[in-house]
């Protein structure tokens, strides 16, 4: 199995597919046979991508650290793959300052003419687009709206210039729709969700269709069609769960937030229950948002004031420790509202 065939397989089948796992295992076995004359970092990067489809971020982190060790003093392409994988992993773990440092090191070293062709053999999406997307996400979570906006513009420009459809789908889902939803820009969410739908339909990209369903559904309900919107969003949510889509905390908490704001308490509790074990296994970048939503669920269910306060306090503390200023302010605002007389009922109804 040639290494450069694994990336396209991920693009078609998804990170979590058995075919991807088998292909990566064969690639690593091949490396073991040919020995040290050949570079191992590209093969380890494909292993990292396959692990991204699982729910064990500690294993993903271990592979990223192994890549970093192998890339130390190696050629530039290997070092770029190290910055890309470790930067993304640190972001997913909620270590935002470290993630930002790795991602910026990638951008400082990266030269499209010299590196793009080699990097393309070790991934399903273009490495530069992934890094610029991660810089937009990290900056947004850290509360640097100006930097996030600049990286987001660069992300869309790069995506349009490359016209690499799997990369465009990732950009639209995470950098377009998710960041728009976090920022409460529902028109922007609707715009990018519609484009994601168009791409997945035109190019028959099955693995991104559940994302399009979820995001188009959320856009509909935010624009005054809650019944139809939730039906479509739920279809997408179930599809993402069935496909074992990577970084499910992102989509679980986005769906949970919509459920909380529209009084769908059982579905809110369900989404949080799916999220919690993933956080325990290392996918901690949205832990503060999970705790904030659990506190709001506690208010609706009539949990003790101490339990609700503890979740709000933990949300603020986690976000502050991670450097996630946006999530800290979001949790602190709800915490302050919940502490004022007569405000708990307002929280219940959003």
C-alpha positions in Angstrom: 0.0 0.0 0.0 1.5 3.3 -1.1 1.4 6.0 1.5 0.0 8.6 -0.9 -3.1 6.4 -1.4 -4.1 6.5 2.3 -5.1 10.2 2.3 -7.6 9.8 -0.5 -9.0 6.8 1.2 -9.6 8.9 4.4 -11.3 11.5 2.2 -13.8 9.0 0.9 -14.2 6.6 3.9 -13.5 8.8 6.8 -10.9 8.7 9.6 -12.6 5.9 11.5 -13.2 3.4 8.7 -11.8 -0.1 9.0 -10.3 0.3 5.5 -8.2 3.3 6.7 -7.0 1.4 9.8 -6.0 -1.5 7.6 -4.2 0.7 5.1 -2.2 2.5 7.8 -1.3 -0.8 9.4 0.1 -2.0 6.1 2.0 1.2 5.6 3.7 0.9 9.0 4.4 -2.7 8.3 6.0 -1.8 5.1 8.2 0.8 6.9 9.3 -1.9 9.3 10.4 -4.1 6.5 12.4 -1.5 4.6 14.0 -0.1 7.7 15.7 3.2 8.6 16.6 4.2 5.0 13.1 5.5 4.6 11.3 8.2 6.5 8.8 7.1 9.1 7.1 10.5 9.8 4.7 10.4 6.9 3.6 6.9 7.9 3.2 8.0 11.5 1.2 11.0 10.3 -1.3 8.7 8.6 -1.5 6.7 11.8 -2.3 9.9 13.6 -5.0 10.7 11.1 -6.5 7.2 11.6 -6.5 7.7 15.3 -8.3 11.0 14.9 -11.3 9.0 14.0 -11.4 7.4 17.4 -12.2 8.8 20.8 -8.9 8.4 22.6 -7.0 11.7 22.5 -4.3 10.3 24.8 -3.3 7.8 22.1 -3.4 10.6 19.5 -1.2 12.7 21.7 1.3 9.9 22.1 1.6 9.5 18.3 2.0 13.3 17.9 4.8 13.3 20.4 6.4 10.3 18.6 6.2 12.3 15.3 7.8 15.3 17.0 10.7 13.1 18.3 11.3 11.5 14.9 11.1 14.9 13.1 13.7 16.5 15.4 16.6 17.5 13.2 14.9 15.9 10.2 14.1 17.4 6.8 11.7 20.3 6.6 8.7 18.3 5.4 8.9 16.0 8.5 9.2 19.0 10.8 6.1 20.6 9.1 4.1 17.4 9.7 5.2 17.5 13.3 4.1 21.1 13.8 0.8 20.3 12.1 0.0 17.1 14.1 1.2 18.3 17.5 -0.4 21.8 17.1 -3.8 20.2 16.2 -3.5 17.7 19.0 -2.7 20.3 21.6 -5.7 22.4 20.5 -8.0 19.3 20.9 -6.5 18.8 24.4 -7.3 22.4 25.3 -3.6 23.4 25.5 -4.2 26.5 23.4 -1.0 28.4 23.9 1.1 25.4 23.0 -1.1 24.8 20.0 -0.7 28.3 18.8 3.1 28.1 19.1 3.3 24.9 17.0 0.9 26.2 14.3 2.8 29.4 14.0 6.0 27.5 13.6 4.4 25.6 10.7 3.5 28.9 9.0 7.0 30.3 9.5 8.6 27.3 7.9 6.1 26.5 5.2 6.9 27.3 1.5 4.1 26.1 -0.9 6.5 25.7 -3.8 9.0 23.6 -1.8 6.7 21.6 0.5 3.1 21.3 -0.8 3.6 18.3 -3.0 5.4 16.2 -0.3 2.9 17.2 2.4 0.0 16.2 0.1 1.1 12.5 0.4 0.4 12.5 4.1 -3.2 13.5 4.5 -6.7 13.7 3.2 -6.7 17.5 3.2 -4.1 20.1 2.4 -1.8 20.7 5.4 -1.7 24.4 5.0 -5.5 24.7 5.0 -5.7 22.6 8.1 -3.2 24.7 9.9 -4.8 28.0 9.0 -8.2 26.6 10.0 -6.7 25.6 13.4 -5.2 29.0 13.8 -8.6 30.6 13.3 -10.2 28.2 15.8 -7.5 28.6 18.4 -7.5 32.4 18.1 -11.3 32.5 18.4 -11.3 30.3 21.5 -8.6 32.4 23.1 -10.8 35.5 22.6 -8.6 37.1 19.9 -11.4 38.1 17.5 -9.2 40.2 15.2 -6.7 37.4 14.7 -9.5 34.8 14.3 -11.1 37.0 11.6 -7.8 37.4 9.8 -7.0 33.7 9.8 -10.6 32.9 8.8 -10.3 35.2 5.8 -6.9 33.5 4.9 -8.6 30.1 5.3 -11.3 30.9 2.9 -8.9 32.4 0.4 -6.6 29.4 0.5 -9.5 27.0 0.2 -10.9 28.9 -2.9 -7.4 29.0 -4.5 -6.7 25.3 -4.0 -10.2 24.1 -4.8 -9.5 20.8 -3.0 -13.0 19.6 -2.2 -12.3 17.6 1.0 -10.3 20.5 2.4 -13.2 22.9 1.4 -15.7 20.7 3.3 -13.6 20.7 6.4 -13.1 24.5 6.1 -16.8 25.1 5.7 -17.9 22.8 8.5 -15.5 23.9 11.2 -14.1 27.3 10.1 -17.3 28.5 8.4 -20.3 27.0 10.2 -19.0 26.1 13.7 -17.2 29.4 14.3 -20.2 31.3 13.0 -22.5 29.5 15.4 -20.1 30.1 18.3 -20.2 33.8 17.5 -23.9 33.9 17.1 -23.8 34.9 13.4 -26.7 32.8 12.1 -26.7 34.4 8.6 -23.0 33.4 8.2 -23.9 29.9 9.5 -26.6 29.6 6.9 -24.4 30.8 4.1 -21.6 28.3 4.7 -24.0 25.5 5.5 -25.7 25.9 2.1 -22.3 25.9 0.4 -21.3 22.7 2.3 -24.6 21.1 1.2 -23.9 22.1 -2.4 -20.4 20.6 -2.4 -21.5 17.3 -0.8 -24.3 16.9 -3.2 -22.4 17.9 -6.4 -19.3 15.8 -5.6 -21.2 13.0 -3.8 -19.1 13.3 -0.6 -20.9 11.0 1.7 -18.8 11.5 4.9 -19.6 15.3 5.0 -23.4 14.9 4.4 -24.3 14.5 8.1 -22.4 17.7 8.8 -24.4 19.5 6.1 -27.7 18.1 7.5 -26.8 19.1 11.1 -25.6 22.6 10.1 -28.4 23.4 7.6 -30.9 22.2 10.2 -29.4 24.5 12.9 -29.5 27.4 10.4 -33.2 26.7 9.7 -34.2 26.6 13.3 -32.2 29.8 14.0 -34.1 31.5 11.1 -37.6 30.7 12.5 -38.3 27.1 11.4 -37.7 25.1 14.6 -39.6 21.9 13.7 -38.2 21.4 10.3 -34.8 22.6 11.5 -34.6 20.2 14.4 -35.8 17.3 12.2 -32.9 17.9 9.8 -30.4 18.7 12.5 -31.3 15.5 14.3 -30.9 13.5 11.1 -27.4 15.0 10.8 -26.5 14.4 14.4 -27.5 10.7 14.2 -25.5 10.4 11.0 -22.4 11.8 12.6 -22.8 9.4 15.5 -23.2 6.4 13.2 -20.2 7.4 11.1 -18.1 8.0 14.3 -17.1 11.3 12.9 -14.0 12.9 14.4 -14.1 15.6 17.1 -17.7 14.7 18.0 -17.6 17.0 21.0 -17.8 19.9 18.5 -21.0 18.7 17.0 -22.5 17.2 20.2 -22.1 20.6 22.1 -23.3 22.6 19.1 -26.5 20.5 19.0 -26.8 20.5 22.8 -26.7 24.3 22.8 -29.5 24.5 20.3 -31.5 22.0 22.3 -31.0 23.9 25.5 -32.1 27.2 24.0 -35.3 25.5 22.6 -36.3 23.6 25.6 -35.4 20.1 24.3 -34.2 18.9 27.7 -34.0 15.2 27.0 -31.9 15.7 23.8 -29.7 18.1 25.7 -29.0 15.5 28.4 -28.4 12.9 25.7 -25.8 15.0 23.8 -24.0 15.8 27.1 -23.9 12.2 28.0 -22.3 11.3 24.7 -19.7 14.1 25.2 -18.6 13.4 28.7 -16.6 10.2 28.1 -14.8 11.8 25.2 -13.7 14.6 27.4 -12.4 12.1 30.0 -10.4 10.5 27.2 -8.6 13.7 26.4 -10.8 15.7 23.9 -10.9 18.6 26.3 -10.9 21.7 24.1 -14.6 22.4 24.7 -14.7 21.1 28.3 -15.7 24.5 29.6 -18.7 24.6 27.2 -19.7 21.1 28.3 -19.7 22.3 32.0 -21.6 25.5 31.2 -24.3 23.5 29.4 -24.5 20.9 32.2 -25.0 23.8 34.7 -27.9 25.1 32.5 -29.3 21.6 32.3 -29.1 21.4 36.1 -31.2 24.6 36.4 -33.9 23.2 34.2 -34.0 19.9 36.0 -34.1 21.6 39.4 -30.7 20.3 40.6 -29.3 21.8 43.8 -28.0 25.4 43.6 -24.6 24.1 44.9 -24.3 21.6 42.1 -25.2 24.2 39.5 -22.8 26.7 41.0 -20.0 24.1 41.0 -20.4 23.4 37.3 -20.4 27.1 36.5 -17.3 27.6 38.6 -15.6 24.6 37.0 -16.4 25.9 33.5 -14.8 29.3 34.3 -11.8 27.7 35.9 -11.2 25.2 33.1 -11.5 27.9 30.4 -9.2 30.2 32.3 -6.6 27.4 32.7 -6.8 26.6 29.0 -6.5 30.2 28.0 -10.0 30.0 26.3 -11.0 33.5 27.0 -14.1 33.3 24.8 -15.4 30.2 26.7 -14.5 31.8 30.0 -16.6 34.9 29.3 -19.5 32.8 28.0 -19.5 30.7 31.2 -19.0 33.7 33.5 -21.9 35.5 31.9 -24.3 32.6 32.6 -22.8 32.2 36.1 -23.5 35.8 36.9 -27.0 35.6 35.6 -27.8 32.5 37.6 -26.6 34.1 40.8 -29.1 37.1 40.5 -32.5 36.7 42.1 -35.2 35.9 39.5 -32.7 35.1 36.8 -32.8 31.3 37.0 -36.1 31.1 35.2 -34.6 33.2 32.4 -31.8 30.8 32.0 -34.3 27.9 31.8 -35.9 29.5 28.7 -32.6 30.7 27.2 
